Amino acid sequence: MIDTKTHGYIDYATGLLLLVAPYLFGFATGGVEQWLPQLIGAVVIVMSLLTRYELSAAKVIPLRAHLGVDMASGALLAVSPWLFGFAGIIWWPHLMVGLMEIVVAAVTRRDPEAAARGRP
């Protein structure tokens, strides 16, 4: 299981990766293949700043809600190349990062206080 502090680091890294991926991997075309990961990346960073865990600035959003959004946005990102019809241009970063978001959310401890005490 991933503790919430590690999840926070992964969130910020994932958000940054999603913002720059279109430029790093050559799909900055102005289409949905570019703006969807960038939008999700921005949401990941803003949610991380507002989630009730160690690396947050405001601690407003409950961790369970944050993890639910992670799973939903990961699922959307993973299927987006086929859902929006750009799989012929690029698909692997969307699928890989989307699946990673789902897995990380699924294996993160749900209670930051319990995680600090060594319990899931």
C-alpha positions in Angstrom: 0.0 0.0 0.0 1.1 3.5 -0.7 1.0 6.0 2.1 -0.7 9.4 1.6 2.6 11.4 1.6 4.0 9.2 -1.2 0.6 9.5 -3.0 1.0 13.3 -2.8 4.5 13.2 -4.4 3.1 11.0 -7.2 0.2 13.4 -7.7 2.4 16.4 -8.2 4.7 14.5 -10.5 1.8 13.1 -12.5 0.2 16.5 -12.8 3.4 18.0 -14.1 4.0 15.1 -16.5 0.4 15.5 -17.9 1.0 19.2 -18.5 4.2 18.7 -20.4 3.6 15.3 -22.1 2.2 16.8 -25.3 5.4 18.7 -25.9 7.7 15.9 -24.7 6.1 13.2 -26.9 5.1 15.3 -29.9 1.3 15.4 -29.7 0.9 19.2 -29.0 -1.5 19.6 -31.9 -4.1 21.7 -30.2 -6.6 18.9 -30.3 -8.2 16.8 -27.6 -5.1 14.6 -27.5 -3.2 17.6 -26.1 -5.7 19.5 -24.0 -7.3 16.5 -22.2 -4.1 15.4 -20.5 -3.2 19.0 -19.8 -6.7 19.7 -18.2 -6.4 16.5 -16.1 -2.9 17.5 -15.1 -4.1 20.9 -13.9 -6.9 19.3 -12.0 -4.5 16.8 -10.4 -2.3 19.6 -9.1 -5.2 21.8 -7.9 -6.8 18.8 -6.1 -3.5 17.9 -4.5 -3.2 21.4 -3.2 -6.7 21.1 -1.7 -6.8 17.5 -0.4 -6.6 16.6 3.3 -3.1 15.0 3.2 0.4 15.9 4.1 1.4 17.7 0.9 -1.7 19.9 0.7 -1.8 23.7 1.1 -5.5 23.9 2.2 -6.8 20.5 3.3 -10.3 21.0 2.1 -11.1 17.9 -0.1 -11.5 14.6 1.7 -9.0 12.0 0.7 -11.6 9.5 -0.4 -13.1 12.0 -2.8 -9.7 12.8 -4.2 -9.0 9.1 -4.8 -12.4 8.7 -6.5 -11.6 11.6 -8.9 -8.1 10.0 -9.5 -9.8 6.8 -10.5 -12.4 8.5 -12.7 -9.9 10.8 -14.4 -7.5 7.9 -14.9 -10.3 5.9 -16.6 -11.2 8.8 -18.8 -7.5 9.3 -19.8 -7.0 5.6 -20.4 -9.9 5.3 -22.9 -9.6 8.8 -24.4 -7.7 7.8 -27.5 -10.5 5.5 -28.6 -13.4 7.5 -27.1 -12.3 10.7 -28.9 -10.9 9.1 -32.0 -7.2 10.1 -31.8 -5.7 6.6 -31.3 -4.2 6.9 -34.8 -2.2 9.9 -33.7 -1.1 8.9 -30.1 -2.5 6.5 -27.5 0.2 5.0 -25.3 0.9 7.9 -22.9 -2.8 8.4 -22.3 -3.3 4.7 -21.6 -0.2 4.2 -19.4 -0.7 7.3 -17.3 -4.5 6.6 -17.0 -3.9 3.1 -15.8 -1.2 4.3 -13.4 -3.6 6.8 -11.9 -6.1 4.0 -11.3 -3.6 1.7 -9.7 -2.1 4.3 -7.5 -5.5 5.4 -6.2 -6.5 1.8 -5.6 -3.5 1.0 -3.5 -3.3 4.2 -1.5 -4.2 4.1 2.2 -7.5 5.8 2.7 -6.9 7.4 6.1 -3.8 9.6 6.5 -4.0 9.5 10.3 -4.2 5.7 10.4 -1.4 5.5 7.8 0.7 7.6 10.2 0.0 5.1 13.0 1.0 2.2 10.7 -2.5 1.0 9.9 -4.3 0.8 6.4 
